[in-house]
Structure formats: structure tokens, C-alpha cells
Amino acid sequence: MSAPFTPEVVAAVCRHMNDDHPEDSLLICRALGGQPAATRARATGLDAEGMEFAATVHDIEVPVRVPFAYRLTERPQIRQEVVRMYRESCEQLGLPPRPAG
């Protein structure tokens, strides 16, 4: 089965996450990525099944993969899934999510 997202789309999503939402990536890695001690995180890739991050844990960068809730086939679904992961992470960590906007 071919990948639904081009390398350009993956790069654009990662760039957006890293430039505009690094704190969201960190919360996702802490809550859903099994790295509660992470102090930094950056998006490194994604495919139809999940998103990859590099999380800094005890000054060591470790790979983290967080699966999507379902197989994605279209670009708009990426944002929906990342927002879902962010909100789920906030809930698990007992943090209030910022207002949708």
C-alpha cells in the first residue's frame, strides 16, 4: 500500500509542528508516547498510521512513535488527529487545553 502523504507534505507538517507547536509535541510525547520525563520534543515524520517525534529524555534524544486513532488518507485528517492527540494528552496530564481557534 502506498503512502498517502508526499515527502513535501510530511516536511510541511513537521515544520509547522516544530515552529508553531513544540509544546504540543512535548505533551503528546509525555502522555501518549510513553515518555513522561521528556523535556523537549520535535516532530520528525508521519505516515498513514502515526506520527514520529524525537523526544529529549535525560539529555538523550529518543525516537517516539504515536499511532493515529485510524488510518489517515487525506491531508486535512492530519490536523484533526494531531488536535485529538493534543487534547487527549492534556486530559491525561490534567492540563487544560487551550481554546480551539
C-alpha angles and dihedrals in degrees: 000000000000124000112261095213127065120227087252092057091047091049092048093050092047092047091050093048093047096044100039108019112030091136090055091053089051093051091048092051092047096048108026101020097058095242106114092162094056114130098183137017138183131189112246105172150330142204135182092288105044152331129267126217138177108225125192110227119174089345092305122110111228130183117248126189120193116190121225118238090246140002110285121220104168134049097239088060090065093066092045091052095045090051090049091050091048093050092045089050092051090050093050092047094045093242126137112244116232115255116277113257 
